[in-house]
Amino acid sequence: MSDGSRAAALSAARRASAPYRTSPWPGKLHVTAHHAPPVDPLLTFLGGARYLLAAADTKLLVGCGLFAGAETSWRRNFSPCPDEMRTADAVVLPSADLGHAGFLPQLAAEGWHGPVFATPGTAALLPAVLSDAAKQFAEDAGQACPPAPGVPPFRAEDVTRALALVRPVEFGSLHRLDGVEFEFGRAGGRLGAAWVRVRAGGRSVVFAGPLGAADHPLLRPPDPRPRSDVLVLAAPHPPADGHLPGRFAAAVHRAARRDGSVVVPVSVDGGMESLRALAETGQLPPLPVVLDGDLGLEVYRQAAAELRRGARVPAPELRPEPPDGPSIVLAGLATADSGRVLQHLARLLPDRRNGVILLGHPAPGTRAAQLADGARHLKIHGRYVPVRAEVTALGGTGAFAGPAEVLAWATATPAPESAFVAEGEAQPAHALAKALHAEADWCAVVPEEGERVLC
């Protein structure tokens, strides 16, 4: 079967097996291939970290991520690729995490084959992020309980096809594409993460995404915001807990005294932060540390020479499999909605001797959020599991900017005509928009999913 025939068959099969509607945005206006491009750039908010910018004769898809959150949101990742995304001439990836890049293999699997632009750091992390996710999704699909979809969002061969489309672009270099030009600036928080400025028809739009903390111990701080007519921001993370390493160590000690194990749900970049927290405590009991999955640590180590202050990524000795006795297990995904972490949770949660440590601020509706909110049972692979293990929610690791830092970064440059807070949870998004209006007199809006605006 040819690639084209396979892509058509795969798309048809996914549409037939989709558990929900094939178009996730009913009643919204769509940008389709046969619509003439507008004179001014037209921006469509596709939900999550997905933006379609139609300018001149080119359509850029900025961000191509998976959805996280409640079960109904998560299942949208199993639906066919939305028509709006198919019309893109190119994809620009702000970072390598699944929230910004996780839908790319499915887009490629359904026949899309345009260029994908990313910073060198993001391009280096993508193989670890997407390949590990494909393995986790395949395992989940084999254990899914109806009516959950029995087909993963993407497979290993889809990852291979997607990675072949990636074109690294250096920070600060101007790249032109059919009347549109864009550049990357450092966003911090993750290796290779970038804000993106797009210029077309005399107008400019900056997509900021999550910003890193200015005092991150490993990564460089965000580059200053460039001037733009429109600014798209992400809701800020809550301020970090300065006592996190000590609380992490205390939770592990409590489990060790009970002769129990600890599981830590992590993502690729979260794995680096978890290991740094482990190493910085200096007071952990001598438990073996299990790394279940590729967290991209080697990429961080290889890049360490280029990172500020000559920093390195510390890590204790790692094992690939849990031993018979107590251990610390790091496994993905961080949301606990998919991946090998589910097997560890199913095994450890019913025993009061064990513990779960949650890093970051999980999106509402995810299994991680349910645990943080005190759930007494969790549904895993079609069965309810009692939550008897101790759950310790630590909050932010300090990798990302808090509300005050995001506000200061945004307002250090003259105001745009319009600002949109389009990523993240609703409450902090509305709080940031309100602060931009009250403190800087900005026109700041939290857009609806599917909404279109002229830039």
SERO-353554 format. One record per residue (C-alpha): x, y, z. Coordinates in steps of 0.05 Angstrom, whole numbers, padded with zeros to 5 digits, always signed. Layout:
% SERO-353554
XYZ;...
% end
This chain:
% SERO-353554
+00000+00000+00000;+00027+00069-00018;+00039+00122+00034;-00020+00162+00007;-00067+00102+00009;-00044+00084+00079;-00055+00155+00103;-00125+00157+00074;-00142+00089+00104;-00114+00110+00171;-00154+00175+00171;-00218+00138+00152;-00207+00086+00206;-00195+00138+00259;-00257+00176+00238;-00298+00112+00242;-00270+00094+00311;-00272+00164+00340;-00310+00160+00406;-00334+00232+00399;-00353+00278+00343;-00301+00285+00288;-00302+00361+00293;-00287+00382+00364;-00312+00453+00353;-00385+00451+00333;-00416+00517+00314;-00350+00552+00305;-00325+00583+00241;-00268+00545+00208;-00210+00566+00163;-00209+00518+00105;-00164+00510+00045;-00214+00541-00004;-00224+00606+00035;-00184+00664+00008;-00133+00690+00058;-00152+00756+00091;-00115+00821+00079;-00096+00825+00153;-00070+00763+00187;-00126+00720+00215;-00113+00683+00280;-00155+00623+00300;-00151+00595+00371;-00157+00520+00363;-00155+00503+00437;-00096+00487+00482;-00030+00507+00450;-00054+00507+00378;-00060+00571+00337;-00071+00578+00262;-00046+00643+00233;-00068+00657+00162;-00026+00712+00130;-00012+00729+00058;-00013+00662+00021;+00013+00622+00080;-00019+00588+00140;+00025+00574+00200;+00004+00526+00255;+00039+00551+00318;+00038+00494+00368;+00012+00424+00353;-00002+00395+00422;-00046+00343+00455;-00103+00362+00502;-00098+00349+00577;-00151+00353+00630;-00216+00318+00642;-00230+00251+00608;-00273+00284+00555;-00216+00331+00537;-00165+00275+00537;-00206+00233+00489;-00205+00288+00437;-00133+00267+00424;-00160+00202+00394;-00204+00238+00344;-00182+00251+00272;-00141+00313+00256;-00185+00375+00253;-00193+00405+00184;-00162+00471+00205;-00096+00438+00222;-00094+00402+00156;-00093+00468+00118;-00028+00492+00150;+00031+00502+00103;+00081+00495+00160;+00084+00481+00235;+00123+00522+00285;+00137+00486+00352;+00149+00530+00413;+00174+00471+00455;+00180+00395+00456;+00130+00377+00510;+00067+00339+00492;+00023+00400+00505;+00058+00436+00448;+00083+00380+00402;+00045+00316+00419;-00005+00318+00362;+00048+00324+00308;+00054+00248+00295;-00021+00242+00284;-00019+00301+00236;+00037+00268+00197;+00002+00199+00199;-00059+00228+00164;-00018+00252+00105;+00006+00322+00124;+00079+00331+00103;+00099+00404+00108;+00160+00431+00144;+00162+00433+00220;+00206+00488+00249;+00236+00483+00319;+00296+00507+00358;+00356+00459+00361;+00340+00443+00434;+00268+00426+00418;+00289+00385+00358;+00337+00346+00402;+00284+00330+00454;+00228+00311+00406;+00251+00240+00392;+00252+00224+00467;+00185+00258+00480;+00146+00229+00421;+00177+00159+00420;+00165+00149+00494;+00094+00174+00487;+00081+00126+00429;+00103+00067+00473;+00059+00090+00530;-00002+00100+00485;+00008+00031+00454;+00009-00001+00523;-00054+00038+00543;-00091+00018+00480;-00079-00055+00495;-00110-00048+00565;-00165+00002+00551;-00235-00015+00576;-00293+00000+00529;-00318+00050+00510;-00248+00079+00511;-00216+00079+00441;-00174+00018+00426;-00128+00055+00378;-00072+00100+00404;-00067+00172+00380;-00003+00153+00344;+00048+00097+00336;+00123+00090+00329;+00121+00094+00253;+00081+00159+00258;+00135+00188+00302;+00188+00170+00251;+00148+00204+00196;+00138+00267+00238;+00210+00273+00259;+00232+00271+00186;+00195+00337+00176;+00231+00376+00231;+00277+00433+00210;+00320+00465+00266;+00322+00541+00267;+00370+00578+00313;+00347+00629+00365;+00347+00700+00336;+00352+00680+00263;+00298+00706+00216;+00265+00652+00174;+00222+00671+00114;+00166+00629+00084;+00123+00655+00026;+00111+00725+00051;+00114+00708+00124;+00175+00712+00169;+00185+00686+00240;+00239+00682+00293;+00250+00646+00358;+00269+00678+00424;+00285+00641+00489;+00225+00628+00534;+00261+00589+00588;+00231+00535+00632;+00247+00478+00584;+00308+00462+00542;+00297+00495+00474;+00231+00528+00493;+00217+00591+00453;+00170+00649+00443;+00154+00660+00369;+00147+00726+00333;+00111+00723+00265;+00110+00781+00216;+00065+00788+00155;+00033+00845+00117;+00064+00898+00162;+00035+00865+00225;+00067+00823+00279;+00043+00771+00329;+00083+00743+00388;+00065+00675+00416;+00096+00672+00485;+00074+00605+00515;+00096+00586+00586;+00155+00628+00609;+00213+00602+00650;+00233+00631+00717;+00287+00684+00714;+00328+00648+00768;+00323+00578+00739;+00386+00540+00763;+00399+00508+00696;+00367+00546+00638;+00376+00616+00613;+00320+00666+00630;+00269+00688+00577;+00293+00738+00525;+00257+00806+00530;+00190+00811+00495;+00195+00841+00426;+00146+00894+00403;+00085+00867+00368;+00014+00886+00348;-00015+00824+00382;+00012+00784+00441;-00012+00714+00458;+00006+00692+00529;-00002+00629+00571;-00033+00631+00641;+00024+00635+00692;+00042+00579+00739;+00029+00591+00814;+00090+00614+00853;+00139+00558+00870;+00147+00530+00940;+00216+00547+00965;+00214+00488+01013;+00202+00437+00958;+00268+00397+00966;+00257+00389+01040;+00184+00368+01031;+00205+00319+00977;+00257+00287+01023;+00208+00285+01081;+00156+00248+01039;+00207+00197+01017;+00231+00187+01089;+00160+00174+01113;+00150+00120+01060;+00217+00089+01075;+00200+00084+01150;+00137+00048+01130;+00179+00001+01085;+00142+00029+01025;+00158+00056+00956;+00146+00124+00924;+00121+00138+00853;+00131+00206+00820;+00092+00220+00755;+00137+00260+00709;+00144+00286+00639;+00208+00291+00599;+00227+00360+00625;+00195+00344+00692;+00241+00284+00699;+00301+00331+00697;+00270+00374+00751;+00253+00313+00794;+00324+00286+00791;+00351+00355+00808;+00305+00358+00868;+00328+00289+00889;+00401+00308+00884;+00394+00375+00919;+00361+00348+00982;+00424+00310+01003;+00382+00276+01057;+00345+00221+01021;+00347+00149+01047;+00389+00102+01004;+00332+00077+00962;+00343+00054+00889;+00315+00103+00838;+00277+00071+00779;+00271+00108+00713;+00214+00078+00675;+00217+00111+00607;+00261+00158+00568;+00259+00226+00602;+00308+00259+00555;+00362+00264+00609;+00419+00249+00561;+00397+00308+00518;+00402+00353+00578;+00471+00326+00596;+00497+00336+00525;+00470+00408+00525;+00497+00425+00594;+00562+00455+00566;+00521+00509+00531;+00477+00525+00590;+00491+00582+00637;+00539+00578+00696;+00567+00512+00670;+00509+00477+00704;+00501+00402+00700;+00442+00356+00709;+00454+00316+00773;+00424+00247+00778;+00429+00189+00826;+00444+00120+00800;+00384+00096+00760;+00353+00028+00749;+00306+00007+00692;+00263-00040+00734;+00234-00036+00805;+00271-00080+00855;+00235-00127+00903;+00240-00077+00960;+00224-00003+00968;+00245+00045+00914;+00232+00114+00883;+00198+00106+00815;+00198+00162+00762;+00149+00147+00705;+00107+00185+00655;+00060+00217+00641;+00060+00274+00691;-00015+00280+00686;-00023+00206+00704;-00075+00202+00648;-00034+00154+00607;+00032+00117+00605;+00071+00069+00649;+00059+00110+00711;-00011+00079+00712;+00018+00010+00723;+00058+00035+00782;-00001+00072+00811;-00046+00011+00805;+00007-00029+00842;+00025+00020+00897;-00038+00060+00912;-00076+00006+00951;-00019-00002+01002;-00015+00048+01059;+00060+00039+01064;+00072+00072+00997;+00071+00144+00974;+00057+00187+00913;+00094+00253+00902;+00063+00303+00853;+00106+00357+00824;+00077+00418+00789;+00004+00439+00785;-00036+00386+00747;-00091+00408+00701;-00162+00400+00730;-00194+00334+00713;-00130+00295+00704;-00115+00235+00749;-00058+00274+00780;-00107+00329+00798;-00155+00279+00827;-00100+00252+00872;-00079+00322+00893;-00152+00337+00911;-00156+00277+00958;-00190+00225+00914;-00204+00160+00953;-00205+00117+00890;-00178+00123+00819;-00202+00089+00756;-00143+00056+00720;-00151+00012+00659;-00225+00001+00671;-00220-00017+00746;-00226+00026+00808;-00165+00025+00852;-00169+00048+00925;-00123+00105+00944;-00092+00086+01010;-00021+00109+00996;+00001+00177+01023;-00005+00231+00969;+00041+00292+00974;+00026+00349+00926;+00088+00394+00925;+00066+00446+00874;+00114+00481+00827;+00187+00464+00820;+00208+00535+00806;+00221+00522+00732;+00167+00569+00708;+00150+00642+00719;+00096+00661+00769;+00042+00714+00758;+00086+00773+00779;+00143+00751+00733;+00097+00741+00673;+00065+00809+00684;+00133+00843+00690;+00159+00809+00627;+00098+00827+00586;+00094+00900+00608;+00169+00916+00602;+00156+00930+00527;+00105+00979+00499;+00034+00951+00499;+00007+00913+00439;-00060+00932+00409;-00089+00867+00437;-00066+00813+00485;-00096+00743+00491;-00086+00695+00549;-00101+00630+00511;-00065+00573+00546;-00071+00542+00615;-00125+00539+00667;-00184+00587+00665;-00175+00619+00734;-00103+00642+00726;-00116+00661+00653;-00172+00708+00673;-00131+00734+00732;-00073+00753+00685;-00120+00786+00635;-00151+00826+00692;-00082+00847+00718;-00059+00869+00649;-00122+00913+00643;-00120+00940+00715;-00045+00953+00721;-00025+00969+00649;-00091+00990+00617;-00083+00936+00564;-00138+00907+00521;-00130+00836+00547;-00178+00779+00530;-00186+00705+00546;-00210+00679+00478;-00259+00623+00467;-00237+00559+00433;-00251+00565+00359;-00253+00641+00361;-00221+00680+00303;-00192+00750+00307;-00158+00796+00258;-00088+00816+00277;
% end
